[in-house]
């Protein structure tokens, strides 16, 4: 995505967001004896709002988890979402995964 694409998509109600996901791998922590160790991933998505951005980022996070050769379960511990154009629209912090809208 280019810098110019990081604004509201012309003729659309969608905007680009960056979602930072912090997660742990409890099975690895237990087996290695190293204790809690956070990891992180950053996802850029185009969404209608910050909540949709979070859900799209989680979907991509889980898709990547499925493709991982390691196989450790990944537990999301926090998320931060920012609108990429201009000021921060929202800085949402959550513990765990939000419920999917039904």
C-alpha positions as a Markdown table, in Angstrom:
| # | Residue | x | y | z |
|---|---|---|---|---|
| 1 | Unk | 0.0 | 0.0 | 0.0 |
| 2 | Unk | 1.5 | 3.4 | -1.0 |
| 3 | Unk | 1.4 | 6.5 | 1.2 |
| 4 | Unk | -1.3 | 8.0 | -1.0 |
| 5 | Unk | -3.5 | 4.9 | -0.4 |
| 6 | Unk | -3.3 | 5.5 | 3.4 |
| 7 | Unk | -6.1 | 8.1 | 3.3 |
| 8 | Unk | -9.8 | 7.5 | 3.0 |
| 9 | Unk | -10.4 | 5.4 | -0.1 |
| 10 | Unk | -12.0 | 7.8 | -2.6 |
| 11 | Unk | -15.7 | 7.1 | -3.1 |
| 12 | Unk | -15.7 | 4.6 | -0.2 |
| 13 | Unk | -16.4 | 4.6 | 3.5 |
| 14 | Unk | -13.2 | 2.7 | 4.2 |
| 15 | Unk | -9.9 | 3.9 | 5.7 |
| 16 | Unk | -6.5 | 2.3 | 6.3 |
| 17 | Unk | -5.6 | 1.2 | 9.8 |
| 18 | Unk | -2.5 | -0.3 | 11.4 |
| 19 | Unk | -3.3 | -2.9 | 14.1 |
| 20 | Unk | -0.5 | -4.0 | 16.4 |
| 21 | Unk | -1.2 | -7.3 | 18.1 |
| 22 | Unk | 0.8 | -8.5 | 21.1 |
| 23 | Unk | 0.6 | -12.2 | 21.8 |
| 24 | Unk | 2.2 | -15.0 | 23.9 |
| 25 | Unk | 2.9 | -18.7 | 23.2 |
| 26 | Unk | 2.2 | -20.3 | 26.6 |
| 27 | Unk | 3.2 | -23.8 | 25.4 |
| 28 | Unk | 6.6 | -22.6 | 24.3 |
| 29 | Unk | 7.0 | -20.6 | 27.5 |
| 30 | Unk | 6.3 | -23.6 | 29.6 |
| 31 | Unk | 8.5 | -26.0 | 27.6 |
| 32 | Unk | 11.4 | -23.6 | 27.4 |
| 33 | Unk | 11.2 | -22.5 | 31.0 |
| 34 | Unk | 11.8 | -18.9 | 30.0 |
| 35 | Unk | 8.6 | -17.6 | 31.4 |
| 36 | Unk | 6.2 | -15.1 | 29.8 |
| 37 | Unk | 7.6 | -13.6 | 26.6 |
| 38 | Unk | 5.5 | -11.3 | 24.4 |
| 39 | Unk | 5.7 | -11.3 | 20.6 |
| 40 | Unk | 4.1 | -8.9 | 18.2 |
| 41 | Unk | 2.7 | -8.5 | 14.8 |
| 42 | Unk | 1.6 | -5.5 | 12.8 |
| 43 | Unk | -1.2 | -5.6 | 10.2 |
| 44 | Unk | -2.3 | -2.9 | 7.8 |
| 45 | Unk | -6.0 | -3.3 | 6.8 |
| 46 | Unk | -8.6 | -1.2 | 5.0 |
| 47 | Unk | -11.9 | -1.0 | 7.1 |
| 48 | Unk | -15.0 | 1.0 | 7.8 |
| 49 | Unk | -13.9 | 1.7 | 11.4 |
| 50 | Unk | -11.5 | 0.7 | 14.1 |
| 51 | Unk | -13.6 | -2.3 | 15.2 |
| 52 | Unk | -13.7 | -3.8 | 11.7 |
| 53 | Unk | -10.0 | -3.2 | 11.4 |
| 54 | Unk | -9.4 | -5.2 | 14.6 |
| 55 | Unk | -11.5 | -8.1 | 13.3 |
| 56 | Unk | -9.7 | -8.1 | 9.9 |
| 57 | Unk | -6.3 | -8.1 | 11.6 |
| 58 | Unk | -7.3 | -11.0 | 13.9 |
| 59 | Unk | -8.4 | -13.0 | 10.9 |
| 60 | Unk | -5.0 | -12.4 | 9.2 |
| 61 | Unk | -3.2 | -13.2 | 12.5 |
| 62 | Unk | -5.1 | -16.5 | 12.8 |
| 63 | Unk | -4.4 | -17.3 | 9.1 |
| 64 | Unk | -0.7 | -16.8 | 9.6 |
| 65 | Unk | -0.9 | -18.9 | 12.8 |
| 66 | Unk | -2.4 | -21.8 | 10.9 |
| 67 | Unk | 0.5 | -21.6 | 8.3 |
| 68 | Unk | 3.1 | -21.6 | 11.0 |
| 69 | Unk | 5.4 | -24.7 | 11.1 |
| 70 | Unk | 5.9 | -24.2 | 14.9 |
| 71 | Unk | 2.4 | -25.1 | 16.0 |
| 72 | Unk | 2.4 | -23.3 | 19.3 |
| 73 | Unk | -1.0 | -21.9 | 20.3 |
| 74 | Unk | -0.8 | -18.1 | 20.2 |
| 75 | Unk | -2.8 | -16.1 | 22.8 |
| 76 | Unk | -3.5 | -12.4 | 22.0 |
| 77 | Unk | -2.9 | -10.3 | 25.1 |
| 78 | Unk | -3.3 | -6.8 | 23.7 |
| 79 | Unk | -4.1 | -4.8 | 20.5 |
| 80 | Unk | -3.6 | -1.2 | 19.5 |
| 81 | Unk | -5.2 | 0.2 | 16.4 |
| 82 | Unk | -4.4 | 3.5 | 14.7 |
| 83 | Unk | -5.8 | 5.2 | 11.7 |
| 84 | Unk | -2.9 | 5.7 | 9.2 |
| 85 | Unk | -4.0 | 9.0 | 7.8 |
| 86 | Unk | -3.7 | 12.1 | 10.1 |
| 87 | Unk | -4.5 | 11.9 | 13.8 |
| 88 | Unk | -5.1 | 8.7 | 15.7 |
| 89 | Unk | -8.8 | 8.0 | 15.4 |
| 90 | Unk | -8.7 | 5.5 | 18.2 |
| 91 | Unk | -6.1 | 3.9 | 20.4 |
| 92 | Unk | -8.0 | 0.8 | 21.5 |
| 93 | Unk | -6.4 | -1.5 | 23.9 |
| 94 | Unk | -8.0 | -4.8 | 24.6 |
| 95 | Unk | -7.2 | -7.9 | 26.6 |
| 96 | Unk | -7.9 | -11.1 | 24.6 |
| 97 | Unk | -9.9 | -11.2 | 21.5 |
| 98 | Unk | -13.2 | -9.3 | 21.1 |
| 99 | Unk | -16.3 | -11.2 | 20.4 |
| 100 | Unk | -17.1 | -11.3 | 16.7 |
| 101 | Unk | -20.1 | -9.3 | 15.7 |
| 102 | Unk | -23.0 | -11.6 | 14.9 |
